[in-house]
Amino acid sequence: VIKNLTTDLLQSTIEVPDFSKDAVQCFLEASYSGKIKKISNSNFRDVNKMGHVFDVSWIVDECYRYFQSLIEAVKINNYKSQLWVFEEAMFMFIKLKKKNFVDLVIKKFTSLASCSKNFLTNFLYIDLSYQ
C-alpha cells in the first residue's frame, strides 16, 4: 500500500490524521529499522491498526506477539490489565474483524481459575454501572 502511494501515485507525503503522533513515529521507525522498538500500551492500538491499514504483515505479526506477551502477563487480581486486553481485543474484532485477539483473551481468562469470574464481576459492576 505504501509503495503504491509513494512510487505509483508519486505522493511524497501521506496524511494520517486518524493515528497518534507517537504511533506514527513508532510505525515509521519500525518501517526503517525492521523492528518495533517503541511499542507500548498507549500506542499499540494505532500501530496495530496502521499495520493492517497499510498492509504491513510483519508489523501486524509483531503487534500480535506484543499482545500475546501482555496476555501472558495478565494476573487474576489485576482488573486494569484484564480490562485493557479485553478492550483491545474487542476493538480488533469490531473494527478490523480480527477474532484471534478475542480468542487469546478467552483462552487466558478461562485458564486462570477465577480470572473470568473476577473480570466479569468487576466489568458488570464497575464499568456498566456508570452507563
SULVENTA-V91867 format. One record per pair of residues at least 24 apart in sequence whose C-alpha atoms are under 10 Angstrom apart, sorted by sequence separation. I is the first residue (numbers start at 1). J is the second residue. If there is no record, write none. Layout:
I/J
I/J
This chain:
19/43
22/46
23/47
27/51
34/58
35/59
39/63
20/45
21/46
22/47
23/48
31/56
34/59
41/66
19/45
20/46
23/49
24/50
36/62
40/66
41/67
82/108
19/46
20/47
23/50
31/58
35/62
36/63
39/66
82/109
18/46
19/47
30/58
31/59
30/59
41/70
19/49
36/66
71/101
18/49
19/50
74/105
18/50
27/59
72/104
76/108
68/101
71/104
72/105
75/108
76/109
82/115
86/119
16/50
67/101
71/105
74/108
75/109
82/116
73/108
74/109
64/100
68/104
71/107
72/108
76/112
79/115
82/118
83/119
64/101
67/104
68/105
71/108
75/112
76/113
77/114
78/115
82/119
83/120
67/105
71/109
74/112
76/114
77/115
82/120
76/115
79/118
80/119
83/122
68/108
75/115
76/116
78/118
79/119
83/123
74/115
76/117
77/118
78/119
79/120
82/123
49/91
76/118
77/119
79/121
80/122
41/84
45/88
49/92
53/96
76/119
79/122
41/85
44/88
45/89
48/92
52/96
79/123
83/127
45/91
49/95
41/88
45/92
49/96
2/53
3/54
1/53
2/54
1/54
2/55
1/55
2/56
1/56
